[in-house]
Amino acid sequence: LHAAEDMADSGRPRPADPDAAESRTASPLAGKKRAQQSPGLRSKYQSSAPGHCFKKVTLTKPTFCHSCSDFIWGIIGFLCEVCNFMCHEKCLKTLRKVCSSMTPSLVQVPVAHCFGPAGQKKRFCCVCRKQTEGSTALRCEVCELHVHADCAIFTCADCRSCHLDGILEQDTFHHHWREGNLASAARCEVCRRSCGSSDVLAGMRCEWCGITSHAACYLAVPAECTLGRLRCMLLHPACVRLDSRNFSKMHCYRIAESCSHELDDGDLSAAAAPASKDGQPAASESGKQNLKVFDGDDAVKRGFFRLVSITKNEEVVVRALLPPKNLTHTHTHTHTHTHTKTVQNKKDGGVASRCVQVSLRQMNQTRFYIVENKNRAVRVELLIGGLPPLLTTEKYTQLIEEHLAIKSEFFLCVCFRSGAVALQISCFAEAERIYMLAKDTSINNKTLTSLVIPGITHNTLGEDVCPLLVFVNPKSGGLKGRELLYGFRKLLNPHQVFDIMNGGPLAGLHTFREVPRFRVLVCGGDGTVGWVLGVLEAVRHKLTCREPPIGIIPLGTGNDLARILRWGPGYSGEDPYHILVSVYEADEVLMDRWTILLDAQDVSEDGKDNDFLEPPKIVQMNNYFGLGIDAELSLDFHLAREDEPDKFTSRFHNKGVYVKVGLQKISHTRSLHKELQLHVDGQEVPLPNIEGLIFLNIPSWGSGADLWGSEVDSRYEKPSIDDGLLEVVGVTGVVHMGQVQSGFRSGIRIAQGNYIRLTLRKPIPVQVDGEPWIQPPGHIIISAAGPKVHSVCPRTASVLPEPDPQWYFYAV
């Protein structure tokens, strides 16, 4: 037997006013009880949909029908006493929407929701059907379910099933309907009339293909879902397998639990002992202490607790689990409102029996299935990151066994350059233990990361399917990054959408390692794009698709790479659905990438090498590489952002900080030409009197400025992102840089070539694609990274529905 329980992974809902919650919604259990009363006690107004208990009410304010979304003319309406469903009298006969009291019994496979804080848009609660209020509202991170914090405990576990767990199979993929919160322009798939509403919770929408319908029409839609227009880029749930037992949905989808409820420590400590008559805490008698015990999350939310007295030598947990003396327990075979189970606990030679309360609602929503026992091998894959890079396989195995104390057999797959290992474990309990232990383990003062990795059965993907792998940096673009992450999780399979701040790009690339053809969409700034490309270069040899095309949604400050690839200067709130459609229709172009070898040595005045200052390192460059004043401004900005990261949430503020640090350096002089030596293609190039030296791979620098200029010069070729050449440009100071930004001047053209060698005589600020640091004296070598990718003619016009950037791909 296989049991699937309704365990909502929502954390604890935030506390709210119990009276307000009671007026807003009633418990579905209470509603179900009313619905099951004898016919004589029921209302005479019946509908064709089961579970509802309608009564005629007098309307005192403008009201809309929840079935057809039309205005209810007159003062008479029909309200369900169980779920607050309001409709016309004529809609009672055609109503097909089941009452919320009956919904849990119709769910064949309960799937828990993943609740997080809701956005600021107007939404309606799917439990009480009333409008949600800002900070007290929650939403599921996987589906379009919005609820009040007080209503979250009454939600039905009917979230999208995004993978197969290896036990339950399905022959036909059906629609997954969600009621309400449709766009005002939504049209019914059956009658073609408007079914969206901004006034009430009305209409139905399939959360996979996106078709919409009235509550009275949706059963006429063919049951099989075709996944809609995004079918070719969506990862079908039947192609994803994940042994998710012992792991919550938050863990499976790599979602940070940001909506957990925390108790007020001050209130808890104040209630630890009763107060005496004079207001001071009463002294403990005979060494006893009082504890405030909350029985379940609902008791915490509503503030219901009981006091327990313990002695100093008594175990706190055991005493708290003992039921109060005036509480009568019943066994599982009796038909009462309390379902309990008895657990035996041996301690000090005696047996202490304690009863654990289990919700009757949870018991009623438990499903049991008879499945064939195939003795299928369990395989849970965990990606452990944060290990020291560039170690041997034996050393990684030793570290894992030493710090995680693995007790069962495991298979180890190593990514040396990223310092990560993938573990394949054949025991659910052992996988859960390692997952939790890794999050609390540090090696070399660096905390490990642990992620659950799904498996993709690539041989079941259609021939025309090219799934999209999405990386989102939620810290970029203020709150826009988080909203994009939420939007893409709803439109696509959450297993193909990755929060890049939770484990980095390696988790997504490792998940897609066996997919023969896929595309990548990076939502972030130029630094985020460079991060993804760097990890892709490190694991390219392990991918079946070694050259996936990369798309960009610019969320950073400069976004120079997005500008030159015609993705626009920045994301301005376009609809995620339209973005995905444009990404699907985009063509590919080519782009050069460069490898920079940084070899720090003590260089004498005559240019001879002495002792090594630090080990050599290699970095990848996509946009530009700068030395001198340009990198110094980037370094000052970087340090200011690290000191107060909360203030750097908008492009306007970031650019203002750039202007401020630039004005502070306006009188700065360095004479950079005296501190370094330049060789291009084996020839020494004399440097003019400059303060900054910049090597350009793209004709965009400093938020869209054309540093090379558009003047025709017979000595140089016309720059292109795939010509295999770097442009070397100099600037004389901050004033010159400001003039370039304003379009009044261009930089000083110095050289053009494909092999650069620099000799630094002093420590100099440098920056690669906006990431600055101080580089010690030594040598710097810049050369092409890898072979060229075969080019494809790009489209001449590919514009989003919004009047913003054109969308292209480039292949690396």
C-alpha positions in Angstrom: 0.0 0.0 0.0 1.2 3.5 -0.8 -0.2 6.4 1.3 -0.1 10.0 0.0 -0.9 12.5 2.7 -2.0 16.1 2.6 1.0 17.7 4.2 1.0 21.3 3.3 4.6 22.7 3.0 3.6 26.2 3.9 5.4 26.8 7.1 3.4 28.3 9.8 0.9 31.0 8.8 1.4 34.4 10.3 -0.7 35.2 13.3 -3.8 37.4 12.7 -6.9 38.5 14.5 -9.0 35.4 15.2 -12.2 37.4 15.0 -11.4 38.7 11.6 -10.4 35.3 10.4 -13.7 33.8 11.7 -15.7 36.5 10.0 -13.8 36.0 6.7 -14.0 32.2 6.5 -15.5 29.1 8.2 -13.8 25.8 8.5 -14.5 23.5 5.6 -15.1 20.7 8.2 -17.9 22.8 9.7 -19.3 23.5 6.2 -19.1 19.8 5.3 -21.0 18.9 8.5 -23.7 21.4 7.6 -23.9 20.0 4.0 -24.4 16.5 5.3 -27.3 17.4 7.6 -30.7 15.7 7.1 -32.8 16.9 4.1 -35.3 18.6 6.5 -32.6 20.9 7.8 -31.1 21.8 4.5 -31.8 24.8 2.4 -34.4 24.3 -0.4 -32.1 25.9 -3.0 -30.1 23.0 -4.5 -27.6 23.1 -7.4 -26.3 20.5 -9.8 -22.8 20.8 -8.2 -22.3 18.6 -5.1 -21.6 19.9 -1.7 -23.2 23.4 -1.9 -25.8 24.6 0.5 -27.4 27.7 -1.0 -29.7 30.1 0.7 -31.4 33.2 -0.6 -29.8 36.5 0.7 -30.6 40.1 0.4 -27.7 42.1 -1.3 -26.8 45.4 0.3 -23.9 46.3 -2.1 -23.0 45.7 -5.8 -22.3 42.0 -6.2 -21.0 39.8 -9.0 -21.9 36.2 -9.8 -19.0 33.8 -9.1 -20.2 31.5 -11.9 -20.7 33.7 -14.9 -18.8 36.8 -13.4 -21.8 39.0 -14.5 -23.3 41.7 -12.3 -26.2 40.5 -10.1 -29.1 42.8 -10.8 -31.6 43.3 -8.1 -31.3 42.7 -4.4 -31.6 38.9 -4.3 -28.7 36.5 -4.6 -27.9 32.9 -3.6 -25.0 32.3 -1.2 -23.5 28.9 -0.3 -23.2 28.8 3.5 -20.2 26.5 3.2 -17.8 28.2 0.7 -19.3 31.7 0.3 -20.1 31.0 -3.4 -22.5 33.7 -4.7 -24.5 33.3 -7.9 -27.7 34.1 -9.8 -30.7 32.0 -9.5 -30.4 31.0 -13.2 -26.8 29.9 -12.6 -27.8 27.3 -9.9 -29.0 24.9 -12.7 -25.8 25.1 -14.7 -23.3 25.3 -11.9 -20.6 22.6 -12.1 -18.0 23.9 -9.6 -17.9 21.6 -6.6 -18.1 23.1 -3.1 -14.8 23.4 -1.3 -16.2 21.0 1.4 -16.2 18.2 -1.2 -13.0 19.2 -3.0 -10.5 17.2 -0.9 -12.5 13.9 -1.5 -12.2 14.4 -5.3 -8.4 14.8 -5.3 -6.9 11.4 -6.3 -3.3 12.3 -5.6 -2.9 15.0 -2.9 0.0 17.4 -3.7 1.0 19.9 -1.0 1.3 23.6 -1.8 4.5 25.6 -1.2 3.4 28.9 0.4 5.3 32.1 0.3 4.6 35.8 0.8 2.2 37.2 -1.9 2.9 40.1 -4.2 1.1 43.4 -4.2 -1.4 42.7 -7.0 -5.1 42.4 -6.3 -6.0 38.7 -5.8 -8.9 36.7 -4.2 -8.5 34.0 -1.6 -9.3 30.6 -2.9 -10.8 29.5 0.5 -13.0 32.3 1.6 -13.3 33.9 -1.8 -12.6 37.4 -0.5 -9.9 39.8 -1.5 -6.5 39.3 0.0 -4.7 42.1 1.9 -1.1 42.8 1.1 1.3 41.5 3.8 -1.2 39.1 5.4 -1.6 37.1 2.1 0.2 34.0 0.9 0.5 32.4 -2.5 1.7 29.0 -3.7 5.1 29.3 -5.4 4.1 26.6 -7.9 0.5 27.2 -8.8 -2.0 30.1 -9.0 -3.4 29.7 -5.5 -3.8 32.7 -3.3 -5.0 32.6 0.3 -5.2 34.7 3.5 -2.7 33.6 6.2 -5.6 32.5 8.3 -7.1 30.5 5.5 -3.9 28.6 4.6 -4.7 25.7 7.0 -8.0 25.1 5.2 -6.6 24.8 1.7 -7.0 21.6 -0.3 -3.8 19.8 -1.3 -4.4 20.1 -5.0 -1.2 21.7 -6.3 0.3 20.7 -9.6 2.0 17.4 -9.8 5.3 18.2 -11.6 7.1 14.9 -11.6 6.5 11.1 -11.2 7.6 9.5 -8.0 8.2 6.1 -9.6 5.1 4.5 -8.0 2.0 6.1 -9.5 1.8 6.2 -13.3 -0.6 8.1 -15.6 -1.6 7.2 -19.1 -3.3 10.5 -20.0 -2.2 14.0 -19.0 -5.2 15.9 -17.8 -5.9 19.6 -17.3 -5.2 21.0 -13.9 -7.9 23.5 -13.2 -7.6 26.4 -10.8 -10.5 28.8 -10.0 -10.3 32.5 -10.2 -7.7 35.3 -10.4 -8.0 35.3 -14.2 -7.1 38.3 -16.4 -10.0 40.6 -17.2 -9.6 39.9 -20.9 -9.8 36.1 -20.5 -12.2 34.3 -22.9 -14.0 31.0 -22.3 -12.7 28.1 -24.4 -16.2 26.7 -24.8 -18.6 29.7 -25.3 -16.0 32.3 -26.2 -17.6 34.8 -23.8 -15.6 36.7 -21.2 -14.8 34.6 -18.2 -12.3 36.8 -16.3 -13.1 39.2 -13.5 -11.3 41.7 -11.4 -14.2 41.9 -8.9 -14.8 38.3 -7.8 -13.2 34.9 -7.7 -14.6 33.6 -11.0 -13.6 31.4 -14.0 -11.4 28.4 -14.4 -7.9 28.2 -15.8 -5.7 25.2 -16.6 -2.3 25.7 -15.0 -0.4 23.8 -17.7 -1.8 24.9 -21.0 -3.4 28.2 -19.8 -6.9 27.8 -21.4 -9.7 29.5 -19.5 -13.4 28.7 -19.1 -16.5 29.5 -17.0 -17.2 27.4 -14.0 -20.3 26.1 -15.8 -18.3 25.3 -19.0 -15.0 23.8 -18.1 -16.3 20.2 -17.9 -17.1 20.4 -21.6 -13.4 21.0 -22.4 -11.6 17.7 -23.6 -9.9 16.2 -20.6 -6.5 15.7 -22.1 -4.1 18.7 -21.8 -1.8 19.5 -24.7 0.4 22.0 -22.6 -0.5 24.9 -25.0 1.8 27.1 -26.9 4.8 26.6 -24.5 4.7 22.8 -25.1 8.0 22.7 -27.0 9.9 24.4 -24.2 8.2 22.9 -21.2 9.5 19.9 -19.3 6.7 17.4 -19.3 6.0 16.0 -15.8 6.0 12.5 -17.2 9.7 13.0 -18.1 10.8 14.0 -14.6 11.3 11.4 -11.9 12.0 12.1 -8.3 12.0 9.8 -5.3 10.6 12.5 -3.1 9.6 10.5 0.0 11.0 12.1 3.2 11.4 15.5 1.3 9.0 18.3 1.4 7.9 20.1 -1.8 10.0 23.1 -0.7 13.1 20.8 -0.8 12.1 19.2 -4.1 11.6 22.6 -5.9 14.6 24.2 -4.1 12.3 27.0 -2.7 13.6 28.9 0.3 11.1 28.7 3.2 10.7 32.5 3.7 7.2 32.4 5.1 7.9 30.5 8.3 6.3 31.8 11.4 8.5 32.6 14.4 7.4 32.9 18.0 8.0 36.0 19.9 10.8 35.0 22.3 9.9 37.7 24.7 6.3 36.5 25.0 7.4 32.9 25.4 9.9 33.7 28.1 7.4 35.9 30.0 4.9 33.1 30.1 7.5 30.5 31.4 6.4 31.3 34.9 3.2 32.8 36.3 3.4 36.2 37.8 2.8 36.9 41.4 0.4 39.4 42.9 2.9 42.2 42.8 3.6 41.7 39.1 6.9 39.9 39.7 7.4 36.3 38.4 6.6 33.8 41.1 9.5 31.8 42.5 9.5 28.2 41.4 8.3 25.8 44.1 10.2 22.5 44.7 12.3 23.1 41.6 9.3 23.1 39.2 9.1 25.2 36.1 6.1 26.1 33.9 6.1 25.7 30.1 3.6 27.0 27.6 2.7 24.2 25.2 1.1 24.9 21.8 -0.7 21.8 20.3 0.0 22.3 16.6 0.5 25.2 14.2 -3.2 26.2 14.4 -2.9 26.6 18.2 0.2 28.8 17.8 -1.6 31.0 15.3 -4.7 31.4 17.5 -2.7 31.7 20.7 -4.2 28.6 22.4 -1.9 26.9 24.8 -1.8 24.9 28.0 0.6 25.2 30.9 2.7 22.2 31.9 4.7 21.9 35.1 8.0 20.1 35.0 10.8 19.3 37.4 14.4 20.1 36.7 15.3 16.5 36.2 12.4 15.7 33.9 12.8 15.7 30.1 11.0 18.7 28.6 9.9 17.0 25.3 8.5 13.9 27.0 6.4 16.0 29.5 5.1 18.3 26.8 3.9 15.4 24.7 1.8 14.0 27.5 -1.9 14.9 27.1 -3.6 17.0 29.7 -5.5 15.0 32.4 -8.9 16.2 31.4 -8.5 15.2 27.7 -10.2 11.9 26.8 -8.5 9.9 24.1 -10.2 7.4 21.8 -8.8 4.6 19.7 -8.6 4.5 16.0 -11.6 2.1 15.6 -14.1 4.5 17.3 -16.1 7.0 15.2 -15.3 10.2 17.1 -13.9 13.5 16.1 -10.4 12.7 17.4 -8.2 10.2 15.7 -5.2 9.1 17.8 -2.4 6.6 17.7 -0.3 5.3 20.7 3.5 5.4 20.7 5.5 3.4 23.2 8.6 5.0 24.6 11.0 3.0 26.9 12.9 5.0 29.4 14.7 4.0 32.6 13.4 0.5 32.3 9.8 1.6 32.3 7.3 2.2 29.5 5.9 5.7 29.1 2.8 5.8 26.8 1.9 9.0 25.1 -0.8 9.8 22.6 -0.2 12.0 19.6 -3.1 14.0 18.2 -3.8 13.6 14.4 -6.2 15.8 12.6 -9.4 14.1 11.4 -9.3 16.2 8.3 -5.8 15.0 7.6 -6.9 11.4 8.0 -9.8 11.9 5.6 -7.5 13.3 3.0 -5.1 10.4 3.1 -5.2 8.2 0.0 -4.3 4.5 -0.3 -3.3 2.9 -3.5 -2.7 -0.7 -4.5 0.3 -0.8 -6.8 2.4 -3.6 -8.2 5.5 -4.4 -6.1 8.3 -4.2 -8.7 11.1 -4.0 -6.1 12.2 -0.8 -7.8 15.6 0.4 -6.8 15.5 3.7 -4.9 17.8 6.4 -6.1 17.9 9.8 -4.5 20.4 12.2 -6.0 21.8 15.0 -3.9 24.1 17.8 -5.1 26.6 18.8 -2.3 28.3 22.1 -3.0 30.8 24.4 -1.2 33.6 21.9 -1.2 37.2 22.9 -1.9 37.8 22.9 -5.7 40.3 21.0 -7.8 40.8 18.0 -5.5 41.1 14.4 -6.5 38.1 12.0 -6.5 39.7 10.1 -3.5 40.0 13.3 -1.5 36.4 14.3 -2.2 35.3 10.8 -1.1 37.3 11.1 2.1 35.8 14.6 2.9 32.3 13.3 2.3 32.7 10.2 4.4 34.5 12.2 7.2 32.1 15.1 7.5 28.8 13.5 6.5 29.4 10.0 8.0 27.6 8.2 5.2 26.4 4.8 6.3 25.1 3.2 3.1 26.6 2.7 -0.4 26.6 5.7 -2.7 27.8 6.7 -6.2 29.9 9.8 -6.5 30.1 12.1 -9.5 32.5 15.0 -9.1 32.7 18.5 -10.6 36.3 19.4 -9.8 36.4 23.1 -10.8 33.1 23.9 -9.1 33.9 22.0 -5.8 30.7 20.0 -5.9 29.8 16.3 -5.8 26.6 14.5 -6.8 25.6 11.6 -4.5 23.3 8.9 -5.6 21.9 7.2 -2.4 19.7 4.1 -2.3 18.0 4.8 1.0 15.3 7.4 1.8 16.2 7.9 5.4 19.9 8.1 4.7 19.3 10.7 1.9 17.3 12.8 4.3 19.9 12.6 7.0 22.7 13.6 4.6 20.6 16.4 3.2 20.0 18.0 6.6 23.5 17.4 7.9 25.2 19.0 4.9 23.3 22.2 5.5 24.9 22.4 9.0 28.4 21.4 7.9 31.3 23.7 7.2 34.6 22.8 5.5 37.4 25.4 5.5 34.9 27.9 7.1 32.5 27.5 4.2 29.1 26.1 4.7 28.0 23.3 2.4 25.0 23.5 0.2 22.6 20.6 -0.4 20.0 20.2 -3.1 17.7 17.5 -4.3 18.2 16.8 -8.0 15.5 15.3 -10.2 16.1 12.9 -12.9 15.0 13.6 -16.5 14.2 10.6 -18.7 15.5 12.2 -21.9 14.4 9.3 -24.2 10.7 10.2 -23.5 11.0 13.8 -24.7 9.4 14.5 -28.0 11.5 15.1 -31.1 10.3 18.7 -31.4 10.8 19.5 -27.6 13.6 21.8 -26.7 13.1 22.4 -22.9 14.2 25.8 -21.5 16.5 25.9 -18.5 15.9 29.1 -16.5 18.3 30.7 -14.1 16.9 33.7 -12.1 18.9 36.0 -9.8 16.2 37.1 -7.3 18.5 39.8 -5.9 18.8 41.6 -9.3 16.5 44.3 -10.3 14.9 44.9 -6.9 11.8 42.8 -6.5 11.6 42.1 -10.3 13.9 39.1 -10.0 11.7 37.4 -7.5 8.5 38.1 -9.5 10.1 36.6 -12.6 11.1 33.5 -10.6 7.5 33.1 -9.4 6.1 33.8 -12.9 8.3 31.2 -14.6 7.6 28.6 -12.0 3.9 28.9 -12.7 4.3 28.9 -16.5 6.9 26.1 -16.8 7.7 23.0 -14.8 9.3 24.2 -11.5 12.0 21.6 -12.0 13.4 23.6 -14.9 13.5 27.0 -13.1 16.4 27.5 -10.7 17.1 30.2 -8.2 20.8 30.9 -8.9 21.5 32.1 -5.4 20.5 28.7 -4.1 23.3 26.4 -5.3 24.5 28.3 -8.3 24.1 27.3 -12.0 25.7 23.9 -11.5 22.4 22.4 -10.1 20.5 23.2 -13.3 23.2 22.2 -15.7 23.7 18.9 -13.8 19.9 18.2 -14.0 19.9 18.8 -17.8 23.2 16.9 -18.4 21.6 14.1 -20.4 19.0 16.3 -22.3 20.1 16.1 -26.0 18.8 19.6 -26.9 17.9 22.6 -24.6 18.2 26.3 -24.3 19.2 28.5 -21.3 17.5 31.7 -20.2 19.5 33.8 -17.7 17.6 36.5 -15.7 20.1 38.8 -14.1 22.9 41.3 -14.8 26.2 40.8 -16.8 27.8 39.3 -13.7 25.1 36.6 -13.5 25.4 35.8 -17.2 29.2 35.5 -16.8 28.7 33.2 -13.8 26.5 30.9 -15.8 28.9 30.9 -18.8 31.8 30.1 -16.5 30.1 27.1 -15.0 29.0 26.0 -18.4 32.5 26.1 -19.7 33.7 24.0 -16.7 31.0 21.2 -17.1 30.6 21.4 -20.9 32.4 18.0 -21.4 29.8 16.3 -19.2 26.8 17.6 -21.1 25.1 15.8 -24.0 24.2 19.3 -25.4 27.6 21.0 -25.2 26.6 24.3 -26.8 23.1 25.3 -25.5 22.0 28.7 -26.8 21.9 31.4 -24.1 19.1 34.0 -23.7 19.2 37.0 -21.4 16.6 39.0 -19.5 18.6 42.0 -18.2 18.1 42.8 -14.5 21.4 44.4 -13.7 22.6 48.0 -13.8 24.8 48.3 -17.0 23.5 45.3 -19.0 26.0 45.9 -21.7 25.9 42.4 -23.1 22.1 42.5 -23.2 22.2 45.8 -25.0 24.6 44.7 -27.8 22.6 41.5 -28.3 19.5 43.7 -28.6 17.8 42.5 -25.4 17.4 46.0 -24.3 18.8 48.2 -21.5 16.7 46.5 -18.7 13.7 44.5 -17.9 10.7 46.8 -17.4 7.9 44.4 -16.3 6.9 42.5 -19.4 4.5 39.6 -19.1 6.6 36.4 -18.5 4.4 34.5 -20.9 5.2 36.9 -23.7 8.9 36.7 -22.8 8.8 32.9 -23.2 7.0 33.1 -26.5 9.6 35.5 -27.8 12.4 33.3 -26.5 10.9 30.3 -28.3 10.8 32.2 -31.6 14.4 33.7 -31.3 17.3 32.7 -33.5 21.0 32.3 -32.7 24.0 34.5 -33.3 27.6 33.9 -32.4 29.9 35.6 -29.8 33.5 35.3 -28.9 34.7 34.4 -25.4 38.1 35.1 -23.9 40.3 33.5 -21.3 42.4 35.7 -19.0 45.5 34.2 -17.3 46.5 36.2 -14.3 50.1 35.3 -13.3 51.1 37.4 -10.3 54.9 37.7 -10.0 57.4 40.2 -8.5 58.5 42.1 -11.6 61.6 44.3 -11.3 62.1 47.6 -13.0 63.9 46.0 -16.0 60.9 43.6 -16.6 62.5 40.4 -15.3 60.5 38.0 -13.2 61.4 37.3 -9.6 59.4 35.3 -7.0 55.7 34.3 -7.3 53.3 36.4 -5.3 50.3 34.1 -5.6 49.2 31.1 -7.6 48.1 31.8 -11.2 44.4 31.9 -11.9 42.2 31.8 -14.9 39.0 33.9 -15.5 36.6 34.1 -18.4 35.7 37.4 -20.1 32.6 38.1 -22.2 32.2 41.9 -22.3 35.4 43.8 -21.4 38.5 43.8 -19.3 39.6 47.1 -17.7 42.6 48.4 -15.8 43.1 51.7 -14.0 40.5 54.3 -13.4 37.6 52.4 -14.9 38.3 49.4 -12.6 38.9 51.7 -9.6 35.4 53.2 -9.9 33.9 49.7 -10.2 35.8 48.7 -7.0 34.6 51.6 -5.0 31.0 50.9 -6.1 31.4 47.2 -5.3 32.7 48.0 -1.8 29.8 50.4 -1.2 27.3 47.8 -2.2 28.8 45.2 0.1 28.6 47.6 3.0 24.9 48.4 2.5 23.4 45.9 0.0 19.8 46.7 0.9 20.1 50.2 -0.6 21.3 48.9 -4.1 17.9 47.7 -5.3 17.3 50.0 -8.4 19.2 50.9 -11.5 18.7 54.7 -10.8 20.3 54.5 -7.3 23.2 52.4 -8.6 24.0 54.8 -11.3 23.8 57.7 -8.8 26.4 55.9 -6.7 28.6 55.6 -9.8 28.3 59.3 -10.4 29.2 60.0 -6.8 32.4 57.9 -6.7 33.3 59.3 -10.1 33.2 62.9 -8.8 35.5 61.9 -6.0 38.1 60.7 -8.5 37.8 63.6 -10.8 41.2 65.0 -9.9 42.9 61.6 -9.7 46.1 61.1 -11.7 47.9 57.8 -12.0 50.0 57.8 -15.3 49.0 54.2 -16.1 51.3 54.1 -19.1 54.3 54.1 -16.8 53.1 51.1 -14.7 52.5 48.5 -17.4 53.8 47.2 -20.7 51.5 46.1 -23.6 52.1 43.4 -26.3 49.4 42.8 -29.0 49.9 39.7 -31.3 53.6 39.6 -30.3 54.3 43.3 -31.0 55.0 45.8 -28.3 52.5 48.7 -28.5 53.5 52.1 -26.9 50.9 53.6 -24.6 49.9 57.2 -24.6 49.4 59.2 -21.4 46.2 57.5 -20.1 44.6 56.7 -16.8 42.6 53.6 -17.9 43.1 50.8 -20.4 40.1 48.8 -21.6 39.9 45.7 -23.8 36.5 45.4 -25.6 34.8 42.2 -26.8 31.5 44.0 -27.5 30.8 47.5 -28.8 29.1 48.5 -25.5 30.7 49.8 -22.3 29.5 51.5 -19.2 25.8 51.1 -19.7 25.7 51.4 -23.5 28.5 53.8 -24.4 30.3 53.3 -27.6 33.9 53.5 -26.4 35.6 52.5 -29.7 33.5 55.0 -31.7 31.9 54.8 -35.2 34.6 56.6 -37.2 36.1 54.6 -40.1 39.8 53.9 -39.8 41.7 51.9 -42.4 44.1 50.7 -39.8 41.4 48.7 -37.9 38.6 46.4 -38.9 35.0 47.1 -38.0 34.4 45.6 -34.6 32.0 42.6 -34.3 31.2 40.3 -31.4 32.3 37.2 -33.5 35.4 38.6 -35.4 37.9 36.9 -33.0 39.5 40.3 -32.2 39.7 42.5 -29.1 39.7 46.3 -29.3 42.2 48.1 -27.0 41.0 51.6 -25.9 42.4 54.1 -23.5 40.8 56.9 -21.4 42.5 59.9 -19.9 40.4 60.2 -16.7 36.9 60.6 -15.2 36.1 63.6 -17.3 36.9 61.7 -20.5 34.8 58.8 -19.3 31.9 61.2 -18.7 32.2 62.6 -22.2 32.1 59.1 -23.6 29.0 58.3 -21.6 27.4 61.5 -23.0 28.3 60.6 -26.6 30.5 63.7 -27.1 33.8 61.8 -27.5 35.1 58.3 -28.0 38.1 56.5 -26.4 41.7 56.6 -27.6 42.1 53.7 -30.1 45.3 51.9 -29.3 45.3 48.5 -31.0 43.3 45.5 -32.2 44.3 41.8 -31.9 43.6 38.3 -30.7 46.5 37.7 -28.3 47.3 40.2 -25.6 50.1 40.2 -23.1 50.4 42.7 -20.3 53.2 43.2 -17.8 52.2 45.0 -14.5 55.0 46.6 -12.5 52.7 47.8 -9.6 49.4 46.6 -8.0 46.6 48.0 -10.2 42.8 47.8 -9.9 41.3 45.6 -12.6 37.8 44.4 -13.5 36.3 41.7 -15.7 32.7 42.2 -16.7 32.1 44.4 -13.7 33.8 42.2 -11.1 36.7 44.3 -9.7 39.8 43.5 -7.5 43.4 44.6 -7.0 45.8 42.7 -9.2 49.4 42.3 -7.9 52.3 42.9 -10.2 53.0 40.2 -12.8 51.8 39.1 -16.2 48.3 39.0 -17.8 47.6 37.0 -21.0 44.3 37.2 -22.9 43.5 34.7 -25.6 40.5 33.2 -27.3 38.6 30.6 -25.3 37.6 27.5 -27.3 36.7 27.1 -31.0 34.0 29.1 -32.8 30.5 27.9 -32.9 28.9 27.6 -36.3 26.8 30.7 -37.0 23.1 31.0 -37.9 21.6 34.0 -39.5 19.8 36.1 -36.9 16.3 37.5 -37.5 16.1 41.2 -38.4 13.1 41.9 -36.2 11.9 40.0 -33.2 10.1 42.3 -30.7 8.2 41.7 -27.5 4.5 42.7 -27.4 5.8 45.5 -25.1 7.8 48.2 -27.0 11.1 47.1 -25.5 14.0 45.1 -26.6 14.3 42.7 -29.5 15.1 39.1 -28.5 18.0 37.0 -29.7 20.1 34.1 -28.7 23.8 33.7 -28.9 25.6 30.4 -28.8 28.8 29.8 -26.9 
